[in-house]
Amino acid sequence: MVDIKLLFQKCFDEHRNTLTEYESKLVLQEIGIPVTKQELVDANEPAVLAAAKKIGYPVVAKLTVEDISHKSDVGAVKLNLKNEDDVKNALKELLAIKTSSTAPKVSIQEMAPAPIVEVIIGMTTDPQFGPALMFGIGGILVELMKDVSFRIAPVSRFDCEEMIREIKGFPLLDGFRGKKKANIQKLVDVLMAISKFVLDFPEVDQMDLNPVFTYENGVLAVDARIILKAHA
């Protein structure tokens, strides 16, 4: 359980507007959106190994510092670590990355099963209309494909289904070439939860859930970022 108001206030007190991935996922969990299991620990070997044992192998290790936004671009994400030796080697590589942080943290997360498709679910604030939800094909392809749809909050389940079905990549979610079908209703649940959340918390400026892994029986937010409006 996390008190969202208190978490936002902590960010403002620390003179930052962007929640860490770990904090963002705590918020998502609180509003009912499934996320990968995670443990945030100091970047030392005993703490990281204990977290990996608790989560259960295989795991992912991510360096958590404020001055890195695209972690995979700088090697700050280590995937599919299957044992203690893998984790030790990954930690050495993470600590070799140059950052401005004097006390870096490491997020140890479960290694999510391969999805049917990766999607992006987000929210941005339109100066005229307010919070707008976004849906599209996710992962590293999002900037290349620009295949996204938008709706102004609040939305209905019908609105959300329309958003999902109108992107060009929808066939990938719908059993393309004999592949399994993604659970569309679980994606609708996520969009509905975000719609309610951003109306309940007007201090939220942007949200970026990318990627969200889709499966036959559900969805899983693998990475997330929440940005708050500038605080006076």
QUIVEN-V399397 format. One record per residue. RES is the residue in one small letter. PSI is psi in whole degrees, 0 to 359 (none if undefined). BURIAL is + if it has 16 or more other ideal C-beta (glycine too) atoms within 10 Angstrom, else -. Layout:
res=[RES,RES]
psi=[PSI,PSI]
burial=[BURIAL,BURIAL]
//
This chain:
res=[m,v,d,i,k,l,l,f,q,k,c,f,d,e,h,r,n,t,l,t,e,y,e,s,k,l,v,l,q,e,i,g,i,p,v,t,k,q,e,l,v,d,a,n,e,p,a,v,l,a,a,a,k,k,i,g,y,p,v,v,a,k,l,t,v,e,d,i,s,h,k,s,d,v,g,a,v,k,l,n,l,k,n,e,d,d,v,k,n,a,l,k,e,l,l,a,i,k,t,s,s,t,a,p,k,v,s,i,q,e,m,a,p,a,p,i,v,e,v,i,i,g,m,t,t,d,p,q,f,g,p,a,l,m,f,g,i,g,g,i,l,v,e,l,m,k,d,v,s,f,r,i,a,p,v,s,r,f,d,c,e,e,m,i,r,e,i,k,g,f,p,l,l,d,g,f,r,g,k,k,k,a,n,i,q,k,l,v,d,v,l,m,a,i,s,k,f,v,l,d,f,p,e,v,d,q,m,d,l,n,p,v,f,t,y,e,n,g,v,l,a,v,d,a,r,i,i,l,k,a,h,a]
psi=[138,139,107,317,315,321,317,318,322,317,313,320,330,11,45,151,345,125,147,166,317,312,318,319,328,318,313,316,319,328,12,16,125,134,163,143,141,150,131,123,163,151,62,155,312,318,318,318,321,320,319,320,321,316,318,129,152,155,170,140,129,131,130,99,153,332,13,114,315,86,320,334,333,13,21,10,125,119,155,49,118,348,181,319,318,316,318,314,320,319,317,316,321,319,344,349,131,124,170,355,136,345,70,152,160,132,119,127,158,148,106,144,153,134,170,310,148,133,164,135,129,184,139,159,115,130,332,317,350,208,130,129,150,144,141,180,134,206,206,347,348,318,333,315,329,36,83,158,157,150,145,134,149,154,158,169,324,315,315,317,319,315,314,316,341,351,152,330,7,321,331,331,346,37,34,130,43,4,167,155,136,154,98,322,328,326,320,318,317,313,319,319,319,319,313,317,313,337,326,331,81,350,351,128,317,152,144,105,100,113,158,122,135,142,173,324,7,195,163,120,116,327,149,151,133,130,131,156,152,135,126,none]
burial=[-,-,-,+,-,-,+,+,-,-,+,-,-,-,-,-,+,+,+,+,+,+,+,+,+,+,+,+,+,-,-,-,+,+,+,+,-,+,+,+,+,-,+,-,-,-,+,+,+,-,+,+,-,-,+,-,-,+,+,+,+,+,+,+,+,-,-,+,-,-,+,-,-,-,-,+,+,+,-,-,+,-,-,-,-,+,+,-,-,+,+,-,-,+,-,-,-,-,+,-,-,-,-,+,+,+,+,+,+,+,+,+,-,-,+,+,+,+,+,+,+,+,+,-,+,-,-,-,-,-,+,+,+,+,+,+,+,+,+,-,-,+,-,-,-,-,+,+,+,-,+,-,+,-,+,-,-,-,+,+,+,-,+,+,-,-,+,-,+,+,-,+,+,-,-,-,-,-,-,-,-,+,+,+,-,+,+,+,+,+,+,+,-,+,+,-,+,+,-,-,+,-,+,+,+,+,+,+,+,+,+,+,+,+,+,-,-,-,+,+,+,+,+,+,+,+,+,+,-,-,-,-]
//
